[in-house]
Amino acid sequence: MDIKVIITGATGLVGEGVLFECLEHPDVKEILIVGRKSYTGKKHEKLKECIVPDFFNLESFKEQLSGYDACLYCAGISSRGMNEQDYSRVTFDTPMHFANTLLKLNPEMVFSHVSGGHSDSSETGKIMWARVKGKTENALLRLPFKSVYNFRPGFMKPTNGQKNIKNYYKIISRMYPVLRLLLPGQVCTMQEVGLAMINSVLKGYPKHILEIDDIKRLAKQ
C-alpha cells in the first residue's frame, strides 16, 4: 500500500524525526512538509514543501493540500511563559483549523496528531497545558476523518542525524539506555514514534489515544 502524507512541524524535534522515518519507509511514496518556514535538512525525491505563513489563511493552498492519505500533525510549542489564551491559539485553534480544512479536501484521510503525555481528557484539571491538549484531542476525535489518532509520547530519544534538537533532549539521548531501564513506561525513541504514526495510517490501531506502550506496540507491527 503506497500512501501520500502531509507532515507539519518538520523544523522541530518530533516532526523531523517522523519525517526521517517517512523518507525511509517503502510504503510512503510522497511527503508534503507544511510549515511557516523552509525545512533545511534532508533533501529527497519524494519530498515536497509548502510554506504557509499563516495557518489560519489556507485558501490559496487548497490545491497543494489535496490528494493526501494522511496528516501527521507534529507541530507544537512549549507552554512555558505563555498564558492559556495564547497557548490555546497555537495548540487548539491552529490544529483544529488545519484539520477542518484538510477534512474538506481529503475526507478519507487519517489524521494522526502528536499530543503529550498526561494530557487531560476531562479538560477540567488544574494544569493549563494538559487541559488544552486534552481539549484538542477530544475535538479532533469528533471530526469525521477516516480515523483520528492522538499520540502521547514521553521523553523521546532523537534519531541520529536530526538537527532540530534542544539541549535537554541531547542530555536525554545520552541518558537513554539508563532511562529505558529505570523508566520504560516514560521514554521511547523518535524512530518508534515515526513508525507508529506511519502504521496508524497503514494498519490502524484499536485505541485512538496512544500512550507510550501503545506507541511501542504499534511501531513493531
C-alpha positions as a printed Julia matrix, in Angstrom:
221×3 Matrix{Float64}:
   0.0    0.0    0.0
   1.51   3.31  -1.08
   0.5    6.41   0.86
   0.93  10.15   0.48
   1.34  12.07   3.74
   1.39  15.65   4.98
   3.74  16.43   7.88
   3.65  19.58   9.99
   6.37  20.61  12.43
   9.33  19.28  10.44
  11.53  22.08  11.82
  11.01  20.69  15.34
  12.22  17.56  17.09
   9.14  15.38  16.6
   8.29  16.45  13.08
  11.84  15.99  11.86
  12.07  12.56  13.48
   8.79  11.47  11.88
   9.98  12.86   8.56
  13.14  10.74   8.76
  11.05   7.58   9.16
   8.74   8.55   6.29
  11.69   9.17   3.99
  13.0    5.67   4.68
   9.68   3.82   4.62
   8.94   1.95   1.37
   5.17   2.44   1.65
   5.36   6.24   1.91
   5.57   7.41  -1.69
   5.13  11.17  -1.25
   5.64  13.61   1.64
   4.46  17.21   1.79
   6.03  19.31   4.53
   3.74  22.15   5.57
   5.25  24.87   7.72
   5.83  28.57   8.23
   9.49  28.35   7.3
  11.52  26.15   5.0
  12.98  22.87   6.21
  16.72  22.98   5.58
  17.58  19.37   6.4
  17.49  16.28   4.21
  16.54  16.53   0.56
  14.78  13.62  -1.11
  12.99  12.84  -4.36
   9.68  12.07  -2.62
   9.78  15.24  -0.5
   7.78  18.37  -1.34
   7.33  21.56   0.65
   4.53  24.06   1.15
   5.37  27.28   3.01
   2.27  28.65   4.77
   2.91  31.96   6.56
  -0.46  31.88   8.35
  -2.17  28.56   9.17
  -5.46  30.47   9.52
  -5.28  31.56   5.88
  -5.16  28.38   3.79
  -7.43  29.34   0.91
  -4.65  29.75  -1.65
  -3.03  26.42  -0.65
  -6.02  24.11  -1.1
  -4.77  22.6   -4.34
  -1.4   21.74  -2.77
  -3.1   20.2    0.27
  -5.42  17.96  -1.75
  -4.93  14.31  -2.65
  -3.29  13.03   0.53
  -4.0    9.9    2.57
  -2.82  11.16   5.94
  -1.7   14.11   8.0
   0.96  13.53  10.64
   0.49  16.66  12.74
   3.68  17.18  14.74
   3.73  20.96  15.19
   3.64  22.27  18.73
   5.09  24.63  21.28
   6.1   24.64  24.93
   3.63  26.27  27.31
   6.46  27.8   29.32
   5.82  31.52  29.83
   2.53  31.5   27.93
  -0.97  32.32  29.15
  -3.85  29.98  28.35
  -5.3   32.14  25.58
  -2.03  32.33  23.63
  -1.2   28.68  24.21
  -4.68  27.65  23.09
  -4.35  29.58  19.86
  -1.27  27.52  18.93
  -2.27  24.19  20.47
  -6.03  24.14  19.86
  -7.14  26.77  17.33
  -4.33  26.17  14.81
  -4.54  22.36  14.53
  -8.35  22.49  14.5
  -8.43  25.0   11.65
  -5.85  22.99   9.73
  -7.69  19.71  10.37
 -11.05  21.12   9.3
  -9.5   22.44   6.08
  -7.94  19.06   5.32
 -11.21  17.28   6.12
 -12.99  19.2    3.35
 -10.19  18.44   0.88
  -9.42  14.83   1.92
 -12.44  13.33   3.74
 -10.93   9.81   3.7
  -7.73  10.98   5.36
  -6.22   9.57   8.57
  -5.27  12.38  10.96
  -2.52  11.42  13.43
  -1.76  14.13  15.96
   1.13  14.39  18.42
  -0.27  15.47  21.78
   1.57  14.89  25.04
   1.86  12.55  27.97
  -0.6   13.29  30.82
  -2.93  15.32  28.58
  -6.2   15.95  30.4
  -9.15  14.36  28.58
 -11.54  15.79  31.19
 -10.49  19.33  30.18
 -11.07  20.39  33.82
  -7.75  19.77  35.59
  -5.52  22.36  37.22
  -2.64  22.07  34.73
  -3.23  24.52  31.89
  -1.27  22.82  29.11
  -2.79  19.43  29.91
  -6.33  20.87  29.74
  -5.66  22.49  26.39
  -4.1   19.37  24.89
  -6.98  17.26  26.19
  -9.45  19.67  24.61
  -7.62  19.39  21.29
  -7.59  15.59  21.43
 -11.33  15.49  22.13
 -12.2   17.95  19.38
 -10.12  16.1   16.8
 -11.74  12.79  17.72
 -15.13  14.29  16.89
 -14.12  15.1   13.31
 -15.36  12.58  10.7
 -11.98  11.65   9.22
 -11.41   8.04   8.21
  -9.67   7.81  11.57
  -8.02  10.07  14.16
  -5.17   9.1   16.5
  -3.68  11.15  19.33
  -0.11  10.2   20.26
   1.17  10.85  23.78
   4.93  10.26  23.7
   7.03  10.98  26.77
  10.74  11.69  26.6
  11.99  10.78  23.13
  15.47   9.77  22.06
  16.27  11.71  18.87
  17.27   9.88  15.72
  20.88  10.13  14.59
  21.25  12.96  12.1
  18.46  15.14  13.46
  19.3   18.85  13.51
  16.43  20.31  15.47
  17.3   19.07  18.95
  17.09  21.21  22.08
  19.87  20.85  24.63
  17.8   18.9   27.19
  16.97  16.32  24.53
  20.66  15.93  23.82
  21.05  15.06  27.51
  18.14  12.6   27.3
  19.74  10.99  24.27
  22.94  10.32  26.22
  20.99   9.02  29.23
  18.51   6.95  27.22
  19.99   3.48  27.98
  19.61   4.18  31.7
  16.18   5.8   31.37
  14.93   2.86  29.32
  15.84   0.51  32.18
  14.59   2.68  35.03
  11.54   4.31  33.41
  10.49   2.13  30.46
   6.95   3.46  30.5
   8.05   7.07  30.17
  10.58   7.02  27.32
  10.64   5.97  23.7
  12.6    6.77  20.58
  11.76   9.12  17.74
  12.05   6.12  15.44
   9.27   4.38  17.38
   7.06   7.47  17.22
   7.62   7.83  13.48
   6.98   4.17  12.7
   3.89   4.12  14.91
   2.46   7.16  13.14
   3.07   5.56   9.75
   1.49   2.3   10.92
  -1.54   4.17  12.23
  -2.21   5.01   8.59
  -1.22   1.68   7.05
  -2.66  -0.71   9.67
  -4.81   1.22  12.11
  -4.97   0.69  15.87
  -7.83  -0.17  18.26
  -7.15   2.81  20.54
  -7.38   6.43  19.42
  -5.32   7.83  22.3
  -1.93   6.13  22.28
   0.28   6.14  25.36
   3.94   5.13  25.23
   3.28   1.39  25.45
   0.8    1.7   22.57
   3.32   3.65  20.51
   5.97   0.99  21.01
   3.5   -1.78  20.2
   2.24  -0.1   17.01
   5.79   0.7   15.88
   6.57  -3.04  15.83
   3.59  -4.04  13.68
